[in-house]
Amino acid sequence: MRPEELADELGVSGKTVRNWLREQFPRSPADRYARWNLTPAQERAVRARFAGRPRRAESREEMVVTTIALPVRMHARLVKAARSELLALTEAVRQAVSEWLDRKRERR
């Protein structure tokens, strides 16, 4: 199985999975640009690391794409928090907005 296939199955970015694999299972310089077929041990490790995490949106159907401007420091904090939770940045923003709207509704 390829890292991208497993990433799609788990609902995480292929780039996130590949970066983690490079840290956990370094490859020789000769294999650096070779096709990466996961061993059973690598596949189990990826599943253990990324399974059960919040998934990215399956599609953009019924969604509106918007742009927001954030102060540089806030953006940096958001990126750091999203990475620590293995979330796509857009999913982190969706969750934050959802929580804010829920709190606002409760105050009414």
N, C-alpha and C positions, 0 to 999 in steps of 0.2 A: 504494500500500500504506500502511496505517495503522501508526503506531509499535507499537501493541498487537499487531497481527498478526505483525509482524517479531519482536517480543520473544518471543512464544509460540514461534515457529519456532526462535529461537536459545536458548530455555530460560532467559531472563532476565526480570526484572520489567519490566513496561511502564513503571512509574514511573522505574526506572533509565534506561531508554532515553530517555524524554521529558526527564528532567533533563539528560542528556548532550547531547541535541539542542538544548535551550535554550541551553546553553553554547557549542556549536559553530556553531549556525545560528540566531542570535537573530532573532526575528520582530518585525515592527512592532507598535506598540500596537494598531492596528486589527485585526490578525490574532490577537491574544492568546487570544481565546476561540473562534476559528474552528476547524473540523475540520482536523486536520493530515494531509494526504496527502503522503507523502514523494516527493521528486523522485528520479530515478535516482541522482544524485550523493549525496543524503542516505542512500538505501538502501545504496549501496556503502560509505559511511563507517561506517554502523552495523554492517554485516556485518564490516568490517575490525576494528572496535573490539571487538565482542562475540563473534565466532565463535571456536570452539575453547576457550571458557571452560568451567569446570565447570558443569554444568547443575543446576538445582533438581530435586527429586524429581518424577517424572512424575505420581505419585499417592501417596496415603497408604495405599493398599492394603497389607496386611501390615505396617503400621507402628503403633506405639503412640505416642500423643501424651502428652507429659509436661511438667511444669513444673519449672524449676530456678531457684534463687535464687542470684544472683551479687552479689558486692560491687560497689558502684557503679563503682569504678575498673577492676575487671576487665571489667565489662560495657562500659565506654567503650572499653577497649583492644580487646575483641572486635569491637565495632561498627566501629571504625576499620580493623582488619585485614580484616574481611569486605568492607567497602566498597572497600578498595584492591585486593582480589582479585575484585571484582564478584560476590561470593557472597551468596546469601540467608543471613541470620543462622543459620537452622536448619541449612543445609548446612555452614556453618563449624563449628558445634557437633558435627554428625555426624562430620565429618572428624577433629576433635580427639579425640572419644571413641574413634573407630576406631583412631587412632594409639596412644592410651593403652592400649587393650586389646591391641593387637598387641605393644607393648613389654612389657606384663605377661606375656603368653603366652611371649615369648622368654626371660624371666628364669626361668621354671619349669624 
